[in-house]
Amino acid sequence: MSDDLLYYGLGLLLLLIISAYFSAAETAMTAVSRARIYQLVMDGNKAAKIVSKLRREKESMIGTVLLGYNAVNIAASVLATTVCIMYFGSGEDLVITTLVMTLVVVVFTEVLPKTYAIHNAEPVALRLAPSLECCVKLLFPITHCIQFFIRGFFKLMGIDVTGENTFISATDIIRGTIELQHREGQMVKHDRDMLGSILDLSDITVGEIMLHRKQVETLNADLPTPELVSQAVSNMHSRIPLWRDEPDNIIGLLHVKSLVRLLNEHHDTTGASITSQAIEAICIKPWFIPETTSLRDQLVAFRSQRQHFAFVIDEYGAWQGIVTLEDIIEEIVGDIDDEHDEVDSDIQKAGDAYYVIGSLSLRDLNRALDWNLPDSDAATVAGLVIHEAQTIPAIGDHFNIHGFRFTVVSKEGMQVTRLRIDKLPDTLLPEDVQV
């Protein structure tokens, strides 16, 4: 009797171990990072290749795990009940056996292995992958029949389970992962902003980040050559647009370095001996691009054309502004100031309020302060106020927009140049959200 009881006990223990194996395998295979497994596959890890294959055939893998797990659990319950009836036989003992088996199954074949697997998903998945692959092949006929029945049942119910999930894009998944890593303190804000900006390059147009023509310093090609040379050399920019007859008629892009070289060749520091035709000859042909061009496409174009400067035009062909390679890079990494740039903060904090310039882009404001002001209908802070107010505001006017109060501080003509922004009491900012 004691030998039989020992054999039954060992058999029951073996079934529980197999059940724990299937529980750990299911959790590890579903929790392991796809990106990490892909990297291991690229490094030639054989176990990672098996894991990748099992994840691609997820339906068969899950079917095998559930079939094996439930089969051994039922077998364990039957064996435990048989032992109880053979050696004890009372109804009270059966109740106790049921309670004990339930506790053992939940603790040792569910909670314990799954807890370990979820905290060690990668090593557990790699270790169990070869044996799980064998189980999938061994139980394939049964799992295939089950899948065939399930799909047929759903088809009768008018439910399609064969299509791919197209509602969540890879970009959205990456963006969510980046944001979650930042919220959990594993990624600093600057890195979060840079990675997010890279993902946004295809959604942002050059018209949203260009320097408007009102802010662009240009030169009149009809000026006397000495005066043109004097203005070009004293200019703080290395590339200067040239126009003739009217400011809209851009005829070229003058590179100051090329102009200095031309002056040296003629041994003339004033340009008195240089003709306007000679200056036009060293100008770069203007490159015009539509304002709807995405930053990603323009970045590729800058690389292929080996240029750093482009003129932005609207749908009517009118010149709107300029965009440079530096502008796109700054959109990713943030402002890059050199020794010639005037460092004047576009955002200034005063108590609980913020003072911003009207031409500040909404993207820069959102990125700097972690706000979520919409930028689909307007590119700048002033543009947002005008769009929402549906009027040209006066100094002192204030508007409540998306949980913030915008107050016009100063104007130049019809242009709003400075605003004050106050957070309204009921506004919920990103840092207030609990994940």
Secondary structure, 3 states (H helix, E strand, C coil): CHHHHHHHHHHHHHHHHHHHHHHHHHHHHHHCCHHHHHHHHHCCCHHHHHHHHHHHCHHHHHHHHHHHHHHHHHHHHHHHHHHHHHHCCCHHHHHHHHHHHHHHHHHHHHHHHHHHHHHCHHHHHHHHHHHHHHHHHHCHHHHHHHHHHHHHHHHHCCCCCCCCCCCCCHHHHHHHHHHHHHHCCCCCHHHHHHHHHHHHCCCCEHHHHCEEHHHCCCEECCCCHHHHHHHHHHCCCCEEEEECCCCCCEEEEEEHHHHHHHHHHCCCCCCCCCCHHHHHHCCECCCEEECCCEHHHHHHHHHHHCCCEEEEECCCCCEEEEEEHHHHHHHHHCCCCCCCCCCCCCEEEECCEEEEECCCEHHHHHHHHCCCCCCCCCCEHHHHHHHHHCCCCCCCCEEEECCEEEEEEEEECCEEEEEEEEECCCCCCHHHCCC
